[in-house]
């Protein structure tokens, strides 16, 4: 077994799947949640950052830095996973 936790910095568009992943990362002793970066995807960037901070607050992980990233998808500004588009990608 490893004595040192593995540092992770997830890049999220916090909806339910990423919220659960963040809660898991905070709870696991073998993971060191170094920071979280946010992108638009499931929602606009402002909402994603708010969701991420709320989840970290809930997990009592207020010391984890949250960094907003680009507020646009590869399809351009204003597109989210819920936007109509010819081709949608979502995880």
C-alpha positions in Angstrom: 0.0 0.0 0.0 1.0 3.6 -0.6 1.7 5.8 2.4 1.4 9.0 0.3 -2.0 10.2 -1.1 -2.2 10.7 -4.9 -2.8 14.4 -5.6 -5.7 14.9 -8.1 -7.0 18.1 -9.8 -10.3 17.3 -11.5 -11.7 19.4 -14.3 -15.4 19.4 -13.9 -18.7 20.8 -15.2 -20.4 19.9 -11.9 -23.7 18.2 -12.4 -24.7 15.1 -10.5 -21.9 12.9 -11.8 -19.1 15.3 -11.0 -20.7 16.2 -7.6 -20.6 12.5 -6.6 -17.0 12.3 -7.9 -16.0 15.3 -5.8 -17.6 13.9 -2.7 -15.8 10.6 -3.3 -12.4 12.4 -3.8 -12.9 14.3 -0.5 -13.8 11.1 1.4 -10.9 8.9 0.2 -7.7 9.0 2.3 -5.7 7.8 -0.7 -6.6 10.9 -2.7 -5.4 14.5 -2.1 -7.8 16.9 -3.7 -5.3 19.6 -4.7 -7.8 21.9 -6.5 -10.8 21.8 -8.8 -11.0 23.5 -12.2 -14.4 24.3 -13.7 -15.6 24.5 -17.3 -19.0 25.1 -18.9 -20.8 22.0 -20.1 -23.8 20.8 -18.1 -24.4 24.5 -17.3 -22.9 27.9 -17.8 -19.5 28.5 -16.0 -21.0 30.7 -13.3 -23.4 27.9 -12.3 -20.7 25.3 -12.5 -18.5 27.2 -10.1 -21.4 27.7 -7.7 -22.3 24.0 -7.9 -18.7 23.0 -7.2 -18.3 25.4 -4.2 -21.6 24.1 -2.8 -20.5 20.5 -3.0 -17.1 21.3 -1.4 -18.9 23.3 1.4 -21.2 20.3 1.9 -18.1 18.0 2.2 -16.4 20.4 4.6 -13.6 20.9 2.1 -13.6 24.7 2.0 -9.8 24.7 1.8 -9.8 23.3 -1.7 -9.2 26.0 -4.4 -11.7 26.3 -7.2 -10.6 27.8 -10.4 -13.0 28.9 -13.2 -11.8 28.0 -16.7 -13.1 28.9 -20.2 -16.7 29.8 -20.4 -17.2 28.3 -23.9 -17.4 24.8 -25.4 -15.7 23.7 -28.6 -19.0 24.7 -30.3 -18.5 28.3 -29.1 -19.9 30.6 -26.4 -23.4 29.9 -25.1 -23.5 26.2 -25.9 -24.0 23.8 -23.0 -24.8 20.1 -23.0 -28.4 21.1 -23.0 -28.1 23.4 -26.0 -29.5 22.3 -29.3 -26.7 21.4 -31.7 -26.0 19.2 -34.6 -23.6 17.1 -32.6 -23.6 17.0 -28.8 -21.0 15.5 -26.5 -21.7 14.9 -22.9 -20.2 12.5 -20.4 
